[in-house]
Amino acid sequence: MHKFYFTDGYTSFGPYSLEELKEYNISRNTLVWFQGLSKWTRAEDLLELRDFFNEPPLPNESFKRSNGYYINYNRDTQQPPKTWLVESILVTLFCCLPFGIVGIVNAAKVESRFYAGDFAGARKASSDAKIWTLVSLGSGLLFVIIYLILIFTSFAALSPFFLLG
């Protein structure tokens, strides 16, 4: 019998027997591992844990055998969304500090949420990082444009005095 571990994305818990694991009311997206699995796997993707969710497997699911255990193939091929971390850091350094920091914070959440099984949260963090990065870039560019307009208007206002001198 396997001894299961599960994680909330930050801390690992276990080992637990299958009966003990039922007491924790894990969700389908909870990442689970036991000796013999090559990596953390979503609970709904392990046939042994399917009974936890009281729903039959979908008829068209494709499975592959990994280290002797069946795992949902479609989950293994999913990629994390774009993080926007590099872009957020660059606009923070060169454009607008406050909005760029918000972009960095959201960008840092993308991969941790994805690998914790929170795919919707990862997509939302990626979207928020993109928005704040673009807001930071736009506000930085707006500041530069206004600054240049003020420089040219003040130079134009003072230029007749320089010509008379």
C-alpha positions as a Markdown table, in Angstrom:
| # | Residue | x | y | z |
|---|---|---|---|---|
| 1 | Met | 0.0 | 0.0 | 0.0 |
| 2 | His | 1.2 | 3.5 | -0.9 |
| 3 | Lys | 2.0 | 6.3 | 1.5 |
| 4 | Phe | 0.7 | 9.5 | -0.1 |
| 5 | Tyr | 2.0 | 13.0 | 0.2 |
| 6 | Phe | 0.1 | 16.1 | -0.9 |
| 7 | Thr | 1.0 | 19.8 | -1.1 |
| 8 | Asp | -0.8 | 23.1 | -1.0 |
| 9 | Gly | 1.9 | 24.6 | -3.3 |
| 10 | Tyr | 4.0 | 25.8 | -0.3 |
| 11 | Thr | 4.1 | 22.9 | 2.2 |
| 12 | Ser | 4.1 | 19.1 | 1.8 |
| 13 | Phe | 2.0 | 17.0 | 4.1 |
| 14 | Gly | 2.3 | 13.3 | 4.7 |
| 15 | Pro | 2.9 | 10.4 | 4.6 |
| 16 | Tyr | -0.8 | 9.2 | 4.7 |
| 17 | Ser | -2.5 | 6.0 | 3.9 |
| 18 | Leu | -5.3 | 6.1 | 1.4 |
| 19 | Glu | -7.8 | 6.1 | 4.2 |
| 20 | Glu | -6.0 | 8.9 | 6.1 |
| 21 | Leu | -5.8 | 10.9 | 2.9 |
| 22 | Lys | -9.6 | 10.9 | 2.6 |
| 23 | Glu | -9.9 | 12.8 | 5.8 |
| 24 | Tyr | -8.2 | 15.8 | 4.3 |
| 25 | Asn | -10.8 | 16.5 | 1.6 |
| 26 | Ile | -8.2 | 17.1 | -1.1 |
| 27 | Ser | -9.5 | 18.6 | -4.3 |
| 28 | Arg | -9.0 | 17.3 | -7.9 |
| 29 | Asn | -6.3 | 19.9 | -8.4 |
| 30 | Thr | -4.3 | 19.0 | -5.3 |
| 31 | Leu | -0.8 | 17.8 | -6.2 |
| 32 | Val | -0.1 | 14.3 | -4.8 |
| 33 | Trp | 3.0 | 12.1 | -4.8 |
| 34 | Phe | 4.0 | 8.7 | -3.5 |
| 35 | Gln | 7.1 | 6.5 | -3.8 |
| 36 | Gly | 7.3 | 5.3 | -7.4 |
| 37 | Leu | 5.8 | 8.4 | -9.1 |
| 38 | Ser | 8.4 | 10.5 | -11.0 |
| 39 | Lys | 6.8 | 13.8 | -10.2 |
| 40 | Trp | 3.9 | 15.5 | -8.3 |
| 41 | Thr | 0.6 | 14.7 | -10.0 |
| 42 | Arg | -2.9 | 16.1 | -9.8 |
| 43 | Ala | -5.1 | 13.9 | -7.6 |
| 44 | Glu | -7.8 | 13.5 | -10.3 |
| 45 | Asp | -5.1 | 12.1 | -12.7 |
| 46 | Leu | -4.4 | 9.1 | -10.4 |
| 47 | Leu | -6.8 | 6.2 | -10.8 |
| 48 | Glu | -6.4 | 5.3 | -7.1 |
| 49 | Leu | -7.8 | 8.7 | -6.1 |
| 50 | Arg | -10.6 | 8.9 | -8.6 |
| 51 | Asp | -13.1 | 7.6 | -6.0 |
| 52 | Phe | -12.5 | 10.7 | -3.9 |
| 53 | Phe | -14.4 | 12.9 | -6.3 |
| 54 | Asn | -17.5 | 10.6 | -6.9 |
| 55 | Glu | -17.5 | 11.1 | -10.6 |
| 56 | Pro | -16.6 | 8.6 | -13.3 |
| 57 | Pro | -13.6 | 9.3 | -15.6 |
| 58 | Leu | -14.4 | 11.1 | -18.8 |
| 59 | Pro | -14.8 | 8.6 | -21.7 |
| 60 | Asn | -12.3 | 10.3 | -24.1 |
| 61 | Glu | -9.4 | 10.8 | -21.7 |
| 62 | Ser | -6.1 | 9.7 | -23.0 |
| 63 | Phe | -3.8 | 8.1 | -20.4 |
| 64 | Lys | -0.2 | 7.0 | -20.6 |
| 65 | Arg | 1.7 | 4.7 | -18.3 |
| 66 | Ser | 4.5 | 6.3 | -16.2 |
| 67 | Asn | 6.5 | 4.2 | -13.8 |
| 68 | Gly | 3.7 | 1.7 | -13.7 |
| 69 | Tyr | 0.9 | 4.2 | -12.9 |
| 70 | Tyr | -1.6 | 5.7 | -15.2 |
| 71 | Ile | -1.5 | 9.5 | -15.5 |
| 72 | Asn | -3.6 | 11.8 | -17.6 |
| 73 | Tyr | -1.5 | 12.7 | -20.7 |
| 74 | Asn | -3.2 | 16.0 | -21.4 |
| 75 | Arg | -2.2 | 17.4 | -18.0 |
| 76 | Asp | 1.5 | 16.5 | -18.5 |
| 77 | Thr | 1.7 | 18.5 | -21.8 |
| 78 | Gln | 0.2 | 21.7 | -20.4 |
| 79 | Gln | 2.6 | 24.7 | -20.3 |
| 80 | Pro | 2.6 | 27.6 | -17.8 |
| 81 | Pro | 1.4 | 30.9 | -19.1 |
| 82 | Lys | 3.8 | 33.8 | -19.9 |
| 83 | Thr | 5.1 | 35.3 | -16.6 |
| 84 | Trp | 6.0 | 38.8 | -17.9 |
| 85 | Leu | 8.7 | 39.0 | -15.2 |
| 86 | Val | 11.5 | 40.3 | -17.4 |
| 87 | Glu | 9.3 | 42.9 | -19.0 |
| 88 | Ser | 8.0 | 44.0 | -15.5 |
| 89 | Ile | 11.5 | 44.4 | -14.2 |
| 90 | Leu | 12.6 | 46.4 | -17.2 |
| 91 | Val | 9.7 | 48.9 | -17.0 |
| 92 | Thr | 10.2 | 49.2 | -13.3 |
| 93 | Leu | 13.8 | 50.2 | -13.8 |
| 94 | Phe | 13.3 | 52.5 | -16.8 |
| 95 | Cys | 9.7 | 53.8 | -16.7 |
| 96 | Cys | 7.5 | 53.8 | -13.7 |
| 97 | Leu | 8.4 | 52.3 | -10.3 |
| 98 | Pro | 5.0 | 51.9 | -8.6 |
| 99 | Phe | 3.1 | 50.2 | -11.4 |
| 100 | Gly | 6.1 | 48.1 | -12.3 |
| 101 | Ile | 6.4 | 46.7 | -8.8 |
| 102 | Val | 2.7 | 45.5 | -9.0 |
| 103 | Gly | 3.6 | 43.8 | -12.3 |
| 104 | Ile | 6.6 | 42.1 | -10.7 |
| 105 | Val | 4.5 | 40.8 | -7.8 |
| 106 | Asn | 1.9 | 39.4 | -10.2 |
| 107 | Ala | 4.6 | 37.9 | -12.5 |
| 108 | Ala | 6.1 | 36.1 | -9.6 |
| 109 | Lys | 2.8 | 34.4 | -8.8 |
| 110 | Val | 2.4 | 32.8 | -12.2 |
| 111 | Glu | 4.6 | 29.7 | -12.0 |
| 112 | Ser | 4.0 | 29.0 | -8.4 |
| 113 | Arg | 0.3 | 28.9 | -9.0 |
| 114 | Phe | 0.6 | 26.8 | -12.1 |
| 115 | Tyr | 2.8 | 24.2 | -10.4 |
| 116 | Ala | 0.4 | 24.1 | -7.4 |
| 117 | Gly | -2.3 | 23.1 | -9.9 |
| 118 | Asp | -4.1 | 26.5 | -9.8 |
| 119 | Phe | -4.3 | 26.9 | -13.6 |
| 120 | Ala | -7.0 | 29.6 | -13.5 |
| 121 | Gly | -5.0 | 31.5 | -10.9 |
| 122 | Ala | -1.8 | 31.3 | -13.0 |
| 123 | Arg | -3.7 | 32.7 | -16.1 |
| 124 | Lys | -5.1 | 35.5 | -14.0 |
| 125 | Ala | -1.7 | 36.4 | -12.5 |
| 126 | Ser | -0.2 | 36.4 | -16.0 |
| 127 | Ser | -3.0 | 38.6 | -17.3 |
| 128 | Asp | -2.6 | 41.0 | -14.3 |
| 129 | Ala | 1.2 | 41.1 | -14.8 |
| 130 | Lys | 0.7 | 42.0 | -18.5 |
| 131 | Ile | -1.8 | 44.8 | -17.6 |
| 132 | Trp | 0.4 | 46.3 | -15.0 |
| 133 | Thr | 3.5 | 46.1 | -17.1 |
| 134 | Leu | 1.7 | 47.9 | -20.0 |
| 135 | Val | 0.3 | 50.5 | -17.6 |
| 136 | Ser | 3.8 | 51.1 | -16.3 |
| 137 | Leu | 5.2 | 51.4 | -19.8 |
| 138 | Gly | 2.4 | 53.7 | -20.8 |
| 139 | Ser | 2.7 | 56.0 | -17.8 |
| 140 | Gly | 6.5 | 56.2 | -18.2 |
| 141 | Leu | 6.1 | 57.2 | -21.9 |
| 142 | Leu | 3.4 | 59.7 | -21.0 |
| 143 | Phe | 5.7 | 61.3 | -18.4 |
| 144 | Val | 8.5 | 61.5 | -21.0 |
| 145 | Ile | 6.2 | 63.1 | -23.6 |
| 146 | Ile | 4.9 | 65.7 | -21.1 |
| 147 | Tyr | 8.4 | 66.5 | -19.9 |
| 148 | Leu | 9.6 | 67.0 | -23.5 |
| 149 | Ile | 6.6 | 69.3 | -24.3 |
| 150 | Leu | 7.4 | 71.4 | -21.2 |
| 151 | Ile | 11.1 | 71.7 | -22.2 |
| 152 | Phe | 10.3 | 72.7 | -25.7 |
| 153 | Thr | 7.5 | 75.2 | -24.7 |
| 154 | Ser | 9.8 | 76.8 | -22.1 |
| 155 | Phe | 12.6 | 77.0 | -24.6 |
| 156 | Ala | 10.3 | 78.5 | -27.2 |
| 157 | Ala | 9.0 | 81.0 | -24.6 |
| 158 | Leu | 12.5 | 82.1 | -23.7 |
| 159 | Ser | 14.1 | 82.1 | -27.1 |
| 160 | Pro | 13.0 | 85.7 | -28.1 |
| 161 | Phe | 14.9 | 87.0 | -25.1 |
| 162 | Phe | 18.1 | 85.2 | -26.2 |
| 163 | Leu | 17.8 | 86.7 | -29.7 |
| 164 | Leu | 17.5 | 90.2 | -28.3 |
| 165 | Gly | 20.5 | 89.9 | -26.0 |
